[in-house]
Amino acid sequence: MAEAESIIGTPDIPEAEGHEGAGPEQSDGAAAPEGQAADSAEDGDGEAAVDRSPATRRRRIILLFCVAVLAYLLDLGSKMLVVAKLEHQEPIEIFGSWLRLDAIRNAGAAFGIGEAFTIIFTIIAATVIVVIARLARKLYSLPWAIALGLLLGGALGNLTDRIFRAPGVMEGAVVDFIAPAHFAVFNLADSSIVCGGILIVILSFKGLDPDGTVHKD
């Protein structure tokens, strides 16, 4: 019997191997199965591997539009409330003279810049929306989805004013009401655009593209 066992050999037992230490194939540095590379892995060009499955892109697009809708509704609701309750009234002090709510109509861009170019700013806002919609087709990055959502919501908020408010279509004046001391009056759409722009600058500085690719120096 002993001679038979020595000839046939003892079958490999995975549990036993786990107790006695992994071999070279089972070491901590073992490669992941083919086609299942981790997100932190890097390709030959020094770029992080990215999950570009349709499900991931769909989730990022949903997030982009959820952020955009939230930003848009907050801006629209605040403007409606300001027009109904605050316009043609005395400013409301929030932190003394440091921060007030003061309703004004702004024909220019964010923070009252360029009031003579209302139509141009309207076209720019519409163009931004189209560009964001095109970028969404290759969107796999979560931070980029948030940044583009903020930009989209803010652009839609101010574009709504340009189209539907007086004095006319494409020339409407935007409702601004947040008035810090020694600074221009602005609204929530302006804030959304600025925050989205700052986030995009940070992501670009870090080398992160909308498709999730990270460029490393």
C-alpha atoms as one frame of an Amber mdcrd trajectory, in Angstrom:
protein
   0.000   0.000   0.000   2.795   2.370   0.904   4.511   1.586  -2.363   1.303
   2.389  -4.295   0.970   5.764  -2.561   4.570   6.632  -3.338   3.968   5.893
  -7.024   0.558   7.612  -7.368   1.407  10.573  -5.125  -0.834  12.608  -2.837
  -3.382  14.939  -4.537  -2.854  18.683  -4.043  -5.159  20.136  -1.390  -5.766
  23.921  -1.716  -6.529  24.246   1.993  -3.251  22.623   2.896  -1.350  24.922
   0.587  -2.947  27.909   2.258  -1.691  26.729   5.665   1.832  25.930   4.551
   2.429  29.185   2.661   1.653  30.133  -0.874   3.998  29.249  -3.662   5.291
  31.719  -6.213   1.997  31.586  -8.105  -0.015  32.475  -4.969   2.186  35.225
  -3.551   0.895  38.676  -2.599   2.121  40.043  -5.903   0.128  37.535  -7.962
  -1.515  39.021 -11.029  -5.278  39.345 -11.226  -7.098  37.008 -13.627  -6.984
  38.052 -17.255  -9.625  40.667 -18.109 -10.134  41.625 -14.422  -7.412  44.205
 -13.844  -7.897  46.384 -10.777  -8.714  50.075 -11.160  -5.379  51.000  -9.603
  -3.363  49.042 -12.154  -1.391  50.956 -14.749  -0.859  50.324 -18.404   2.406
  50.586 -20.281   2.036  54.348 -20.774   1.799  55.061 -17.053  -1.966  55.655
 -17.172  -4.284  54.146 -14.571  -6.603  51.425 -15.844 -10.252  52.518 -15.927
 -13.512  50.609 -15.882 -15.109  51.731 -19.148 -18.090  49.428 -19.100 -21.455
  50.748 -20.354 -22.859  50.413 -16.827 -20.160  52.722 -15.431 -20.782  55.356
 -18.098 -24.527  55.138 -17.483 -24.045  55.711 -13.741 -21.792  58.715 -14.381
 -24.299  60.254 -16.800 -27.114  59.752 -14.297 -25.003  61.427 -11.611 -24.201
  64.345 -13.951 -27.873  65.006 -14.661 -28.899  64.537 -11.015 -26.365  67.195
  -9.950 -27.491  69.446 -12.811 -31.177  69.101 -11.943 -30.511  69.786  -8.262
 -28.440  72.889  -9.040 -31.036  74.097 -11.546 -34.004  73.629  -9.215 -32.252
  75.356  -6.313 -31.413  78.306  -8.557 -34.868  78.499 -10.108 -36.649  78.213
  -6.768 -34.462  80.850  -5.119 -35.044  83.294  -7.989 -38.792  82.792  -7.898
 -38.813  83.446  -4.161 -36.623  86.529  -4.529 -38.790  88.015  -7.282 -41.954
  87.389  -5.278 -40.744  88.522  -1.849 -37.636  90.658  -2.186 -37.722  92.587
  -5.449 -38.497  96.292  -4.994 -38.017  95.858  -1.253 -35.274  96.929   1.122
 -32.269  94.565   1.235 -32.255  91.964   3.987 -29.126  91.855   6.131 -27.849
  88.340   6.851 -24.521  89.162   8.532 -24.812  92.891   9.032 -23.247  94.806
   6.165 -21.020  91.837   5.261 -23.743  89.829   3.531 -27.144  90.965   2.328
 -29.943  89.731   0.093 -30.611  92.421  -2.493 -32.603  91.637  -5.646 -31.280
  93.169  -8.860 -31.631  92.417 -12.580 -28.343  91.743 -14.354 -28.122  91.887
 -18.143 -24.452  90.850 -18.156 -22.565  87.702 -17.335 -21.782  86.288 -13.908
 -21.128  88.949 -11.269 -22.428  91.720 -13.532 -19.671  91.549 -16.139 -20.337
  92.827 -19.659 -23.914  94.066 -19.603 -23.677  95.188 -23.230 -23.203  91.620
 -24.511 -26.348  89.889 -23.263 -27.028  88.006 -26.515 -23.408  86.830 -26.714
 -23.546  85.464 -23.169 -26.799  83.703 -24.001 -25.174  81.993 -26.988 -22.152
  81.045 -24.864 -24.409  79.468 -22.227 -26.223  77.446 -24.899 -22.888  76.352
 -26.379 -21.646  75.200 -22.952 -24.727  73.018 -22.582 -24.136  71.393 -25.990
 -20.457  70.760 -25.194 -21.330  69.137 -21.855 -23.887  66.907 -23.577 -21.201
  65.756 -26.034 -18.664  65.112 -23.262 -21.189  62.936 -21.477 -20.822  60.313
 -24.206 -17.310  59.430 -22.971 -17.760  60.186 -19.270 -16.375  57.607 -16.836
 -14.965  59.844 -14.083 -17.075  60.510 -10.983 -15.442  63.888 -10.125 -15.893
  65.039 -13.712 -19.564  64.026 -13.575 -20.045  66.276 -10.535 -18.120  69.173
 -12.088 -19.989  68.999 -15.387 -23.286  68.663 -13.528 -22.595  71.888 -11.634
 -21.705  73.671 -14.870 -24.779  72.340 -16.648 -27.167  73.255 -13.835 -25.742
  76.762 -13.529 -25.768  77.369 -17.271 -29.373  76.184 -17.530 -30.392  78.397
 -14.613 -29.057  81.598 -16.140 -30.126  80.584 -19.648 -33.706  80.250 -18.391
 -33.573  83.873 -17.264 -32.092  84.958 -20.607 -34.953  83.348 -22.506 -38.002
  83.983 -20.336 -37.381  87.215 -18.423 -37.721  90.824 -19.569 -36.857  92.646
 -21.713 -37.163  89.801 -24.213 -36.074  86.430 -25.539 -32.275  86.027 -25.648
 -31.939  89.417 -23.920 -33.495  88.676 -20.540 -31.870  90.015 -17.376 -30.686
  87.463 -14.815 -31.969  87.732 -11.243 -29.089  88.244  -8.777 -29.583  88.568
  -5.033 -26.546  87.415  -3.001 -24.686  90.620  -2.122 -21.442  90.254  -0.145
 -19.717  93.436   0.982 -17.222  94.860  -1.549 -18.172  92.252  -4.149 -20.545
  91.870  -7.086 -24.089  90.602  -6.565 -24.616  87.039  -7.832 -26.985  84.067
  -7.665 -26.864  80.314  -7.062 -26.349  79.587 -10.775 -23.218  81.762 -10.757
 -21.973  79.901  -7.682 -22.624  76.546  -9.345 -20.719  77.589 -12.469 -17.751
  78.880 -10.472 -17.583  75.752  -8.269 -17.779  73.490 -11.326 -15.069  75.512
 -13.066 -12.753  75.364 -10.052 -13.244  71.599  -9.784 -12.413  71.177 -13.482
  -9.206  73.183 -13.043  -8.208  70.955 -10.109  -8.978  67.757 -12.043  -7.038
  69.002 -15.068  -4.096  69.943 -12.852  -4.096  66.403 -11.454  -4.159  64.949
 -14.972  -7.613  63.360 -14.741  -9.590  63.260 -17.998 -13.397  62.936 -18.300
 -12.956  59.349 -19.519 -11.238  58.495 -16.218  -7.707  58.309 -17.598  -5.049
  59.662 -15.248  -1.934  61.068 -16.896   1.129  60.767 -14.675   4.319  62.762
 -15.130
